Amino acid sequence: MLTVDFSRLDIQPGARLLDLGCGAGRHAFEAARRGARVVALDMDRKELEQVTAIAAAMDESGEIPDGASIQASSGDATAMPFPDSSFDVVIAAEVMEHIPADQAAMNEVARVLRPGGIAAVTIPAWLPERICWLLSDDYHNTPGGHVRIFTRPELETKLGRAGLTVGGHHHAHALHSPYWWLKCAVGVHDDGHPLAKAYHKLLVWDIMRKPAVTRLADQALNPLIGKSLVVYATKPAAAARASGSTVSDGTVTGSTVTGSTVSGSTVSGSTVPDSTVSDSTGEAAEGAHAAA
């Protein structure tokens, strides 16, 4: 299940892409399938180990083309271990709501993005998120949980303050909002509740089968109750002349899976405080994501 619209990213074979707060790796995997050289960055080393394992399986099955790769690495979202202008594309999916110093993280996104590059930043949309907070304190009062509810103007203002030019936006995953409202009402940690289990089963079926009726319903409801807001922004070409920075192939430590080889076995580096991808994306069917 993807939140970002990859048709807006113009990923060319060999493009350098950062998946910031990669979580289980759904966007990293899709980018690699399209030929990108991906760095999947997250604080959760177990997640990163899983990303490396799935990437290795994808490579073995021929899903990663020659020249593409997935490198799992840990690092600080507010002080990323990459040179300026290291990436053509940066995806930050459901990350900024976890980071207290979110402006610092957005500044870093702009710094590591090359001039002319594209950033896709997704956050929980205001209305669905507000309802979740009203229904349940446990939804957000957890270690590493959400520390703010964004509005679109706030996110766009902060991206602009970082030096990015905001472009289009859209909403996604409308069918996941009622699931989280239900979870918040019956107990956000009560996965065994019959109503929660039934809705979870529906979401798994929808993700795996993609029937037309639910796709149409999701599209119709997205502008109203889409669980995620996606904002796209570019780094002005003038930024390169102003800073004098150059595009670099900066390297990081970690495990790398390429279109022909798998190298390394550990994920190393510093940690990213509060930058994991969480349930706010509507990842109610995360097991289905990995299977897909």
C-alpha positions as CSV (number, residue, x, y, z in Angstrom):
1,M,0.0,0.0,0.0
2,L,1.6,3.2,-1.2
3,T,0.8,6.7,0.1
4,V,3.0,8.7,-2.3
5,D,1.9,9.0,-5.9
6,F,5.1,7.8,-7.7
7,S,3.9,9.2,-11.0
8,R,4.7,12.7,-9.5
9,L,8.3,11.8,-8.7
10,D,9.7,11.2,-12.2
11,I,12.1,8.4,-10.9
12,Q,14.6,7.6,-13.6
13,P,16.8,4.4,-13.6
14,G,19.7,5.1,-11.3
15,A,18.0,8.0,-9.4
16,R,19.1,8.4,-5.8
17,L,16.2,8.2,-3.4
18,L,16.0,8.6,0.3
19,D,13.1,6.9,2.2
20,L,13.3,8.8,5.5
21,G,11.6,6.9,8.3
22,C,11.2,4.0,6.0
23,G,9.4,1.7,8.5
24,A,8.6,-1.6,6.8
25,G,10.0,-0.3,3.5
26,R,6.9,-0.1,1.3
27,H,8.1,3.1,-0.5
28,A,11.7,1.9,-0.7
29,F,10.7,-1.3,-2.4
30,E,8.5,0.4,-5.0
31,A,11.3,2.9,-5.7
32,A,13.8,0.1,-6.2
33,R,11.4,-1.7,-8.6
34,R,11.4,1.4,-10.7
35,G,15.2,1.4,-10.9
36,A,16.2,3.8,-8.1
37,R,19.3,3.5,-5.8
38,V,17.5,3.7,-2.4
39,V,18.7,4.5,1.0
40,A,16.1,3.4,3.6
41,L,16.7,5.3,6.8
42,D,15.0,4.6,10.1
43,M,15.6,4.3,13.9
44,D,14.2,0.8,14.3
45,R,16.9,-1.7,13.6
46,K,14.5,-4.6,13.6
47,E,12.5,-2.9,10.8
48,L,15.8,-2.2,8.9
49,E,16.8,-5.9,9.2
50,Q,13.4,-6.8,7.8
51,V,13.8,-4.3,5.0
52,T,17.1,-5.9,4.1
53,A,15.7,-9.4,4.2
54,I,12.7,-8.5,2.0
55,A,15.0,-6.6,-0.4
56,A,17.2,-9.7,-0.7
57,A,14.2,-11.8,-1.5
58,M,13.1,-9.3,-4.1
59,D,16.6,-9.4,-5.7
60,E,16.5,-13.2,-5.7
61,S,13.2,-13.1,-7.5
62,G,14.4,-10.6,-10.1
63,E,12.2,-7.7,-8.8
64,I,15.2,-5.3,-8.4
65,P,16.6,-4.4,-11.8
66,D,20.3,-4.1,-12.6
67,G,21.7,-0.8,-11.3
68,A,19.0,-0.4,-8.6
69,S,19.7,-1.1,-4.9
70,I,18.3,-0.8,-1.4
71,Q,20.6,0.2,1.4
72,A,19.2,0.1,5.0
73,S,20.8,2.5,7.4
74,S,20.1,4.2,10.7
75,G,20.6,7.9,11.2
76,D,19.3,11.1,12.8
77,A,16.5,12.8,10.9
78,T,17.6,16.1,12.2
79,A,21.3,15.6,11.3
80,M,21.4,13.1,8.5
81,P,24.8,11.5,7.7
82,F,24.8,12.5,4.0
83,P,26.5,15.3,2.1
84,D,24.5,18.2,0.6
85,S,22.5,17.4,-2.5
86,S,22.9,13.6,-2.1
87,F,19.5,12.6,-3.4
88,D,17.2,13.2,-6.4
89,V,14.1,12.3,-4.5
90,V,13.3,12.3,-0.8
91,I,10.2,10.6,0.7
92,A,9.3,11.2,4.3
93,A,6.1,9.3,4.9
94,E,4.3,9.7,8.2
95,V,7.5,10.9,10.0
96,M,7.2,14.6,10.8
97,E,4.4,14.2,13.3
98,H,6.8,12.1,15.5
99,I,9.7,14.5,15.6
100,P,9.7,17.3,18.2
101,A,12.2,19.3,16.1
102,D,10.3,18.9,12.9
103,Q,11.6,22.1,11.3
104,A,15.2,20.8,11.8
105,A,14.2,17.6,10.0
106,M,12.6,19.5,7.1
107,N,15.7,21.6,6.9
108,E,17.7,18.4,6.5
109,V,15.4,17.1,3.8
110,A,16.0,20.3,1.9
111,R,19.8,20.1,2.5
112,V,20.3,16.5,1.2
113,L,17.9,17.0,-1.8
114,R,19.7,18.1,-4.9
115,P,18.6,21.4,-6.6
116,G,15.7,20.5,-8.9
117,G,14.9,17.4,-6.8
118,I,11.5,16.4,-5.5
119,A,10.4,15.8,-1.9
120,A,7.2,14.0,-1.0
121,V,6.2,14.5,2.7
122,T,3.1,12.8,4.1
123,I,1.5,13.4,7.5
124,P,-1.8,12.4,9.1
125,A,-4.5,14.6,7.8
126,W,-5.9,17.1,10.3
127,L,-9.6,16.0,10.6
128,P,-9.1,12.2,10.9
129,E,-6.2,12.8,13.3
130,R,-8.1,15.2,15.4
131,I,-10.9,12.7,15.8
132,C,-8.4,10.0,16.9
133,W,-6.9,12.4,19.5
134,L,-10.4,13.2,20.8
135,L,-11.4,9.5,21.1
136,S,-8.3,8.2,22.7
137,D,-5.4,9.5,24.7
138,D,-3.6,6.2,24.2
139,Y,-3.5,6.8,20.4
140,H,-0.8,9.5,20.8
141,N,0.4,9.4,24.4
142,T,2.9,6.6,23.7
143,P,6.7,6.6,23.5
144,G,7.6,7.7,20.0
145,G,4.0,8.7,19.3
146,H,2.6,11.7,17.6
147,V,3.6,15.0,19.1
148,R,1.5,17.3,17.0
149,I,-1.5,17.5,14.6
150,F,-0.5,19.2,11.4
151,T,-2.6,21.4,9.2
152,R,-1.7,21.7,5.6
153,P,-0.7,25.4,5.8
154,E,1.6,24.6,8.7
155,L,3.4,21.8,6.8
156,E,3.6,23.9,3.7
157,T,4.9,26.9,5.6
158,K,7.7,24.8,7.3
159,L,8.7,23.2,4.0
160,G,8.9,26.7,2.5
161,R,10.9,27.9,5.4
162,A,13.4,25.0,4.7
163,G,13.9,26.4,1.3
164,L,11.6,24.2,-0.7
165,T,8.9,25.3,-3.3
166,V,5.6,23.7,-2.4
167,G,3.7,22.1,-5.3
168,G,0.6,19.9,-5.3
169,H,-1.0,17.9,-2.7
170,H,-3.6,15.1,-2.3
171,H,-5.1,12.9,0.4
172,A,-4.9,9.1,0.7
173,H,-6.3,6.1,2.5
174,A,-9.8,7.3,3.3
175,L,-11.0,3.8,4.2
176,H,-8.4,3.6,6.9
177,S,-9.8,6.5,8.9
178,P,-12.9,4.7,10.2
179,Y,-10.6,1.8,11.2
180,W,-8.6,4.1,13.5
181,W,-11.7,5.8,14.8
182,L,-13.0,2.4,15.7
183,K,-9.7,1.3,17.3
184,C,-9.6,4.5,19.3
185,A,-13.2,4.0,20.5
186,V,-12.8,0.3,21.6
187,G,-9.2,0.5,22.7
188,V,-6.3,1.4,20.5
189,H,-4.3,-1.6,21.7
190,D,-7.3,-4.1,21.7
191,D,-6.5,-5.8,18.4
192,G,-8.8,-8.7,19.4
193,H,-12.0,-6.7,19.6
194,P,-14.5,-8.3,17.1
195,L,-15.3,-5.0,15.4
196,A,-11.6,-4.1,15.0
197,K,-10.8,-7.6,13.7
198,A,-13.6,-7.4,11.2
199,Y,-12.5,-4.1,9.8
200,H,-8.9,-5.2,9.7
201,K,-9.9,-8.2,7.6
202,L,-11.7,-5.8,5.2
203,L,-8.6,-3.7,4.9
204,V,-6.4,-6.7,4.2
205,W,-8.9,-7.9,1.5
206,D,-8.9,-4.4,0.0
207,I,-5.1,-4.2,-0.1
208,M,-4.7,-7.6,-1.6
209,R,-7.6,-7.7,-4.0
210,K,-8.0,-4.0,-4.9
211,P,-11.7,-4.3,-6.0
212,A,-13.1,-1.6,-8.0
213,V,-15.9,-0.8,-5.5
214,T,-13.5,0.0,-2.7
215,R,-11.0,1.8,-5.0
216,L,-13.8,4.1,-6.1
217,A,-15.1,4.7,-2.6
218,D,-11.5,5.5,-1.4
219,Q,-11.1,8.0,-4.2
220,A,-14.4,9.7,-3.5
221,L,-13.8,10.0,0.2
222,N,-10.1,10.9,0.2
223,P,-10.7,14.7,0.0
224,L,-13.0,14.5,3.0
225,I,-11.5,11.9,5.3
226,G,-8.3,10.7,3.7
227,K,-6.1,9.5,6.6
228,S,-2.9,10.9,5.1
229,L,-2.1,14.2,3.5
230,V,0.7,14.2,0.9
231,V,2.5,17.4,-0.1
232,Y,5.1,17.6,-2.9
233,A,7.8,20.2,-3.0
234,T,10.9,20.9,-5.1
235,K,14.3,22.4,-4.3
236,P,14.9,25.5,-6.5
237,A,17.8,25.1,-8.9
238,A,19.0,28.5,-7.7
239,A,19.8,26.9,-4.3
240,A,22.9,25.3,-5.9
241,R,24.3,28.7,-7.0
242,A,23.4,30.3,-3.7
243,S,25.2,27.7,-1.6
244,G,27.9,26.6,-4.0
245,S,27.1,23.0,-3.1
246,T,27.5,20.1,-5.5
247,V,25.7,16.9,-6.1
248,S,27.5,14.1,-4.3
249,D,27.1,10.3,-4.1
250,G,27.5,10.4,-0.3
251,T,27.8,7.0,1.3
252,V,26.5,5.6,4.6
253,T,27.0,2.5,6.6
254,G,24.4,-0.3,6.5
255,S,23.2,-3.3,4.5
256,T,22.9,-2.9,0.8
257,V,20.9,-5.1,-1.7
258,T,21.7,-4.4,-5.3
259,G,20.1,-5.7,-8.5
260,S,22.8,-8.4,-8.6
261,T,24.4,-8.7,-5.2
262,V,23.7,-8.6,-1.5
263,S,26.4,-7.2,0.7
264,G,26.8,-6.6,4.4
265,S,24.8,-8.1,7.2
266,T,24.4,-5.4,9.9
267,V,22.8,-2.0,10.1
268,S,24.9,0.6,11.8
269,G,25.0,4.3,12.5
270,S,23.3,6.6,14.9
271,T,19.6,6.5,15.8
272,V,16.7,8.7,14.7
273,P,14.7,9.9,17.7
274,D,11.0,9.7,17.1
275,S,11.2,9.2,13.3
276,T,9.7,5.8,12.7
277,V,6.8,5.3,10.4
278,S,3.8,4.5,12.7
279,D,0.3,3.2,12.5
280,S,-0.9,6.7,11.5
281,T,-0.5,5.8,7.8
282,G,-3.3,3.4,8.3
283,E,-0.9,0.4,8.2
284,A,-3.6,-1.8,9.8
285,A,-2.7,-4.5,7.3
286,E,1.1,-4.3,7.6
287,G,1.4,-8.1,7.2
288,A,-0.4,-7.8,3.9
289,H,2.1,-5.0,2.8
290,A,5.0,-7.3,3.3
291,A,3.2,-10.2,1.5
292,A,2.3,-7.8,-1.4
